[in-house]
Amino acid sequence: MAKMVPVVLCGGSGTRLWPRSRKSFPKPFLPLIGDSTLFEATLARCSDSDGFLPPIVVTGESHLDHVDAQLGDRPGAQVIVEPMARNTAAAIAMAACRLDPETVMLVCPSDHHIADTAAFARSAARAASLAEEGWLVAFGITATAPETGFGYIKRGEPIGEGAYAVERFVEKPDLERARHFLSDGGYSWNGGLFAFRADRFMEELETHRPAIAAAARKAADMGREEGRRFHPDAEAFAAIESESVDYAVMENTDRAAVVPASMGWSDIGSWTSLRDAHVRDQDGNKAHGRAELVDCKNVYVDTDGPRVSVIGLDDVVVVVNGDEVLVTTANGAQKVGKLEGAAKQ
Amino acid sequence: MAKMVPVVLCGGSGTRLWPRSRKSFPKPFLPLIGDSTLFEATLARCSDSDGFLPPIVVTGESHLDHVDAQLGDRPGAQVIVEPMARNTAAAIAMAACRLDPETVMLVCPSDHHIADTAAFARSAARAASLAEEGWLVAFGITATAPETGFGYIKRGEPIGEGAYAVERFVEKPDLERARHFLSDGGYSWNGGLFAFRADRFMEELETHRPAIAAAARKAADMGREEGRRFHPDAEAFAAIESESVDYAVMENTDRAAVVPASMGWSDIGSWTSLRDAHVRDQDGNKAHGRAELVDCKNVYVDTDGPRVSVIGLDDVVVVVNGDEVLVTTANGAQKVGKLEGAAKQ
């Protein structure tokens, strides 16, 4: 089996982990779980010398310092510097255009957590072999709750062991449908992890989104190299329609496959999910930094300096970061991005 | 009616409002409600030129800077500097020894809040006239909840209008008894506010605690003046037994009277009672300093700088002070003094 090229997507700047994540220091580059950042952990998962070639990181100007610092001097690594954000179809197309046609790409978000790296490696190997055969493969994250914040993938007919044709991709459901998906068992979460050959991806893009494909090729052809960095042509890149790989390609191709993956995945999409991704004490509490918790359950504390003392609370997150203090219920964590501090950072 | 001398007691160093109150900056000297500190508000309540003579403040060395700064150059004010803490019987005896025998003393804690100052003035005037007649008068704070943290006063026979002989003083009750006291109606809280003539206080002290009375007289006689300050003799003062005025005198005298007082009193004995002493918004929230409260009820925020954002909480107090952050339920506020930060400050 051929080795894969990890294509690590470092775009966006979420506000859901504010005040710890800031515009200037977004989520992938923070050591949120253990000593590694999510970006570093993503690279580490994809650096097994047996299965992976050096990575391509796709990012924007504003994240370059973080990428350079955390990528280090990894031999053979490339960085594609997007002149502006144009969503994932464009980002992946840029990488595809830089690779030999038959190379298998493993597209990875840089800000997710995967607890079971061995399970990830097994799923990645299965996805790679399907990709070599021409499939466009999505990882199907085993659903463990009726989440309304994720898209779902409905599996169809089996394709050998541990893989299925995709019956369809499903948009974020309401709670009732999410419950149905969970009990049905044939649905899994779409975690934004994909594997396909570079040529197959571009073929499907040309079929379903010819304008995006053409503009992307132009931006790649007219781009310039600068050491390990590649700068797509700004004018051509700006002309690319902003669309996700899901909409542009995965939902349209006849050759979509899904590889189910139970690997302790989390998108760390809120303070609550960050808390839940941690090993916690017997009361469900976890603290980063100086903290004293009295009569607390399921309390998560993250402080960059001041001591945090908490008494009597259940299911609450407390974050201290510089001149901002956040105290929220687990449910309330969904609203963090709408706080004044998060919006005006 | 003769004018009263306010005797303002500034001892102790509680930990119940940690981390805002610290050993070096205790509760009486903080602007906890409005712009005035509790000490300043106490002085202001007792400075009506019709009813009060200049105050005597009884305090310790460690609080002198705060007392001097907040007392200002109030004409005629005196400060008794206790060489060490010896509880309220000694503190009041020091003041009594410095006054003309027939002077009526109004003994006031310096760290309580009284919302209705007009009601206070009326009760003080009633207490003063009884004190002139030789009674030892306690203010009986109208009980509004089955508090287990206060002593209670059971009223006996009426003494004219708005006053009663004390049937007995009652120690802090358990919850069942506190509920009984509340429904009975004949009990009020002992708020540590007293009025009596200096000579009557010393007579009763000599009768019931002759050793304390003798040691106090000696400490006063051998003390030295230094401007408006009076320093009791340290050795003599050290020999005074540490006892409260309640135990030493009020519970023993046959001439104890109680003047019921409904005056919006609070001992500000916890973050919860400080919250409750404030005028709050329609959701019961109140914030000092930069704060954003979303989906909150009965939340109290006090921050000395950082912005505090709170989502979804009910009945919670958040305090930011320097390098300490406290988050507690209203019930949990009772345990603040036992936190590492409060204990080791």
Interface residues (C-beta under 8 A of the other chain):
Chain A: P19 E292 V294 D295 T303 G305 P306 R307 V308 S309 V310 I311 G312 L313 V316 V318 V320 G322 D323 E324 V325 L326 V327 T328 T329 N331 G332 A333 K335 V336 K338 L339 E340 G341
Chain B: P19 E292 V294 D295 T303 G305 P306 R307 V308 S309 V310 I311 G312 L313 V316 V318 V320 G322 D323 E324 V325 L326 V327 T328 T329 N331 G332 A333 K335 V336 K338 L339 E340 G341
